[in-house]
Amino acid sequence: IAVERFPIRVLLEEAGVAPEAIEEAELKRIEKIGTPQTVAELLALRRDRDKSGSSNRSVVQKDTVKVSDDGKTLSFALRVQIDVQKPELLMEQMGVSELYRDTLGKATLEGDDGFIMAVFGSALETDFRGVDGVALRDSVESFRALKGGSSGVVSLKLTCISHIFVCK
């Protein structure tokens, strides 16, 4: 499980949006940033770029992209193929010839501060199908960004369901 905070302005500029267009935009709802699918793709692209060691890109699973009724929260799933050096050995050991990492993501604009806060929970596809997947789903779903009092500080709440994870 990882929690990240992304500046919306930078995400949009990296996608080719003119800075002057961003100044005028009201970025307090997901749809004001872009289509839900596009926002999920921007977050996946930024997450992939920040990771080292993998040349494969995460693919947003289109049927998983959803926006909350208030327009402030985006939920989505990603999938990336993991490079395997010896598929025949993998087949012998795990019964599969390809490996995929599945990731659940949830992003929120609760801070109203120009940032989008996101949580990502990921596991190998084979692990995702079992109790680890249930724990990850429940943990990601529990994610809440909480806007602070007069200071406007954003904190987060993440409830970990399984003994596998250590969260604070």
Sine and cosine of phi, psi and omega as CSV:
sin_phi,cos_phi,sin_psi,cos_psi,sin_omega,cos_omega
0.00,0.00,0.72,-0.70,0.03,-1.00
-0.69,-0.72,0.62,-0.78,0.08,-1.00
-0.89,-0.46,0.77,-0.64,-0.03,-1.00
-0.73,-0.69,0.45,-0.89,0.01,-1.00
-0.84,-0.55,0.85,-0.53,-0.07,-1.00
-0.90,-0.43,0.72,-0.70,0.11,-0.99
-0.96,0.29,0.84,-0.54,-0.05,-1.00
-0.87,0.50,-0.67,0.74,-0.01,-1.00
-0.82,0.57,-0.72,0.70,-0.03,-1.00
-0.92,0.40,-0.68,0.74,0.04,-1.00
-0.84,0.55,-0.70,0.71,-0.03,-1.00
-0.94,0.33,-0.66,0.75,0.02,-1.00
-0.89,0.45,-0.64,0.77,0.04,-1.00
-0.90,0.43,-0.42,0.91,0.03,-1.00
-1.00,0.05,-0.01,1.00,0.06,-1.00
0.99,-0.11,0.18,0.98,0.03,-1.00
-0.98,0.20,0.73,-0.68,-0.02,-1.00
-0.90,0.43,0.69,-0.72,-0.02,-1.00
-0.82,0.58,-0.61,0.79,-0.01,-1.00
-0.92,0.39,-0.47,0.88,0.06,-1.00
-0.94,0.33,-0.52,0.85,-0.01,-1.00
-0.96,0.29,-0.61,0.79,0.01,-1.00
-0.82,0.57,-0.65,0.76,-0.11,-0.99
-1.00,0.06,-0.29,0.96,-0.07,-1.00
-0.97,0.25,0.58,-0.81,0.11,-0.99
-1.00,-0.09,0.93,-0.36,-0.16,-0.99
-0.97,-0.24,0.73,0.69,-0.03,-1.00
-0.97,-0.26,0.00,1.00,0.06,-1.00
-0.69,-0.72,0.55,-0.83,-0.04,-1.00
-0.81,0.59,-0.71,0.70,-0.06,-1.00
-0.91,0.42,-0.35,0.94,0.05,-1.00
-0.97,0.23,-0.36,0.93,0.04,-1.00
-0.99,0.13,-0.65,0.76,-0.01,-1.00
0.15,-0.99,-0.06,-1.00,0.07,-1.00
-0.90,0.43,0.45,-0.89,0.02,-1.00
-0.81,0.58,-0.65,0.76,0.03,-1.00
-0.88,0.48,-0.70,0.72,-0.01,-1.00
-0.90,0.43,-0.68,0.74,0.01,-1.00
-0.90,0.45,-0.68,0.74,0.04,-1.00
-0.88,0.48,-0.65,0.76,0.02,-1.00
-0.91,0.41,-0.63,0.77,0.04,-1.00
-0.89,0.45,-0.68,0.73,0.03,-1.00
-0.91,0.42,-0.65,0.76,0.02,-1.00
-0.91,0.42,-0.68,0.74,0.01,-1.00
-0.88,0.47,-0.71,0.70,0.01,-1.00
-0.90,0.43,-0.66,0.75,0.02,-1.00
-0.90,0.44,-0.69,0.72,0.03,-1.00
-0.89,0.46,-0.65,0.76,-0.02,-1.00
-0.91,0.41,-0.58,0.82,-0.01,-1.00
-0.97,0.26,-0.32,0.95,0.02,-1.00
-1.00,0.07,0.56,-0.83,0.07,-1.00
-0.94,-0.33,0.42,-0.91,0.13,-0.99
0.99,-0.10,-0.20,0.98,-0.01,-1.00
-0.83,-0.56,0.72,-0.70,0.03,-1.00
-0.99,-0.13,-0.15,0.99,-0.01,-1.00
-0.99,0.17,0.62,-0.79,0.01,-1.00
-0.99,-0.14,0.58,-0.81,0.08,-1.00
-0.95,0.31,0.61,-0.79,0.03,-1.00
-0.93,-0.36,0.78,-0.62,0.06,-1.00
-0.96,0.27,0.79,-0.61,0.04,-1.00
-0.99,0.16,0.97,-0.24,-0.18,-0.98
-0.81,0.59,-0.61,0.79,-0.05,-1.00
-0.96,0.28,-0.05,1.00,-0.03,-1.00
-0.98,-0.22,-0.15,0.99,-0.10,-1.00
-0.98,0.22,0.87,-0.50,-0.03,-1.00
-0.62,-0.78,0.58,-0.81,0.05,-1.00
-0.90,-0.43,0.64,-0.77,0.02,-1.00
-0.91,0.41,0.30,-0.95,-0.01,-1.00
-0.85,0.52,-0.56,0.83,0.00,-1.00
-0.99,0.12,-0.06,1.00,0.07,-1.00
0.98,0.22,0.13,0.99,-0.07,-1.00
-0.98,-0.17,-0.22,0.98,-0.08,-1.00
-0.80,-0.59,0.72,-0.69,0.00,-1.00
-0.88,-0.48,0.77,-0.64,0.07,-1.00
-0.89,-0.46,0.59,-0.80,-0.04,-1.00
-0.29,-0.96,0.21,-0.98,0.07,-1.00
-0.79,-0.62,0.56,-0.83,0.01,-1.00
-0.85,-0.52,0.39,-0.92,0.09,-1.00
-0.59,-0.80,0.70,-0.71,0.05,-1.00
-0.69,-0.72,0.68,-0.73,0.07,-1.00
-0.99,0.15,0.69,-0.73,0.00,-1.00
-0.99,-0.14,0.75,-0.66,0.03,-1.00
-0.89,0.46,0.72,-0.69,0.00,-1.00
-0.85,-0.52,0.81,-0.59,-0.03,-1.00
-0.97,0.24,-0.63,0.78,-0.06,-1.00
-0.76,-0.65,1.00,0.10,-0.03,-1.00
-0.85,0.52,-0.54,0.84,-0.02,-1.00
-0.92,0.39,-0.59,0.81,0.05,-1.00
-0.94,0.34,-0.64,0.77,0.06,-1.00
-0.88,0.48,-0.66,0.75,0.02,-1.00
-0.89,0.46,-0.65,0.76,0.00,-1.00
-0.91,0.41,-0.66,0.75,-0.08,-1.00
-1.00,0.10,-0.63,0.77,-0.12,-0.99
-0.88,-0.47,-0.16,0.99,0.00,-1.00
0.99,0.16,0.25,0.97,0.05,-1.00
-0.71,-0.71,0.46,-0.89,0.01,-1.00
-0.96,-0.27,-0.16,0.99,0.04,-1.00
-0.75,-0.66,0.52,-0.85,0.06,-1.00
-0.89,-0.46,0.66,-0.75,0.07,-1.00
-0.78,-0.62,0.56,-0.83,0.13,-0.99
-0.95,-0.31,0.84,-0.54,0.06,-1.00
-0.98,-0.19,0.66,-0.75,-0.04,-1.00
-0.75,-0.67,0.73,-0.68,0.17,-0.99
-0.99,-0.16,0.69,-0.72,0.02,-1.00
-0.80,-0.60,0.51,-0.86,0.08,-1.00
-0.58,-0.81,0.82,-0.58,-0.05,-1.00
-0.82,-0.58,0.56,-0.83,-0.06,-1.00
-0.66,-0.75,0.49,-0.87,0.04,-1.00
-0.95,-0.32,0.40,0.91,-0.08,-1.00
-0.85,0.53,-0.46,0.89,-0.07,-1.00
-0.95,0.31,-0.36,0.93,-0.06,-1.00
0.76,0.65,0.62,0.79,-0.09,-1.00
-0.82,-0.57,0.26,0.97,0.00,-1.00
1.00,0.04,0.09,1.00,0.02,-1.00
-0.87,-0.50,0.46,-0.89,0.14,-0.99
-0.91,-0.42,0.80,-0.59,-0.02,-1.00
-0.98,-0.21,0.74,-0.68,-0.07,-1.00
-0.72,-0.69,0.51,-0.86,0.12,-0.99
-0.88,-0.47,0.62,-0.78,0.03,-1.00
-0.77,-0.63,0.77,-0.64,0.10,-1.00
-0.85,-0.53,0.84,-0.55,-0.07,-1.00
-0.69,-0.72,0.41,-0.91,0.03,-1.00
-0.35,-0.94,0.29,-0.96,0.13,-0.99
-0.87,0.50,0.55,-0.84,0.00,-1.00
-0.79,0.61,-0.66,0.75,-0.01,-1.00
-0.90,0.44,-0.60,0.80,0.03,-1.00
-0.97,0.24,-0.53,0.85,-0.04,-1.00
-0.89,0.46,-0.47,0.88,-0.03,-1.00
-0.96,0.27,-0.24,0.97,-0.05,-1.00
-0.97,-0.26,-0.46,-0.89,-0.05,-1.00
-0.90,0.43,-0.48,0.88,0.06,-1.00
-0.88,0.47,-0.64,0.77,0.01,-1.00
-0.90,0.44,-0.65,0.76,0.03,-1.00
-0.89,0.46,-0.72,0.69,-0.01,-1.00
-0.89,0.45,-0.68,0.74,0.02,-1.00
-0.90,0.44,-0.71,0.70,0.01,-1.00
-0.85,0.52,-0.74,0.68,-0.02,-1.00
-0.90,0.44,-0.65,0.76,-0.01,-1.00
-0.92,0.40,-0.72,0.69,0.00,-1.00
-0.90,0.44,-0.67,0.74,0.01,-1.00
-0.89,0.46,-0.51,0.86,-0.03,-1.00
-0.97,0.25,-0.22,0.98,-0.08,-1.00
-0.86,0.51,0.77,-0.64,0.08,-1.00
-0.64,-0.77,0.75,-0.66,0.16,-0.99
-1.00,-0.07,0.78,-0.62,-0.07,-1.00
-0.93,-0.37,0.83,-0.56,0.03,-1.00
-0.98,0.21,0.76,-0.64,-0.02,-1.00
-0.95,0.32,0.03,-1.00,-0.01,-1.00
-0.92,0.38,-0.77,-0.64,-0.09,-1.00
-0.92,0.40,-0.39,0.92,0.00,-1.00
-0.97,0.25,-0.33,0.94,0.00,-1.00
0.96,0.29,0.16,0.99,-0.02,-1.00
-0.92,0.38,0.68,-0.73,0.02,-1.00
-0.99,-0.14,0.78,-0.62,0.11,-0.99
-0.88,-0.48,0.05,-1.00,-0.01,-1.00
-0.71,-0.70,0.37,-0.93,0.06,-1.00
-0.80,-0.60,0.79,-0.62,0.01,-1.00
-0.63,-0.78,0.89,-0.46,-0.01,-1.00
-0.99,-0.13,0.85,-0.53,0.03,-1.00
-1.00,-0.06,0.78,-0.62,-0.14,-0.99
-1.00,-0.01,-0.44,0.90,-0.13,-0.99
-0.90,-0.43,0.41,-0.91,0.07,-1.00
-0.93,0.37,-0.18,0.98,-0.02,-1.00
-0.92,0.38,-0.55,0.83,-0.11,-0.99
-0.97,-0.24,0.53,-0.85,0.11,-0.99
-0.88,-0.47,0.92,-0.40,-0.04,-1.00
-0.80,-0.60,0.46,-0.89,0.05,-1.00
-0.73,-0.68,0.00,0.00,0.00,0.00
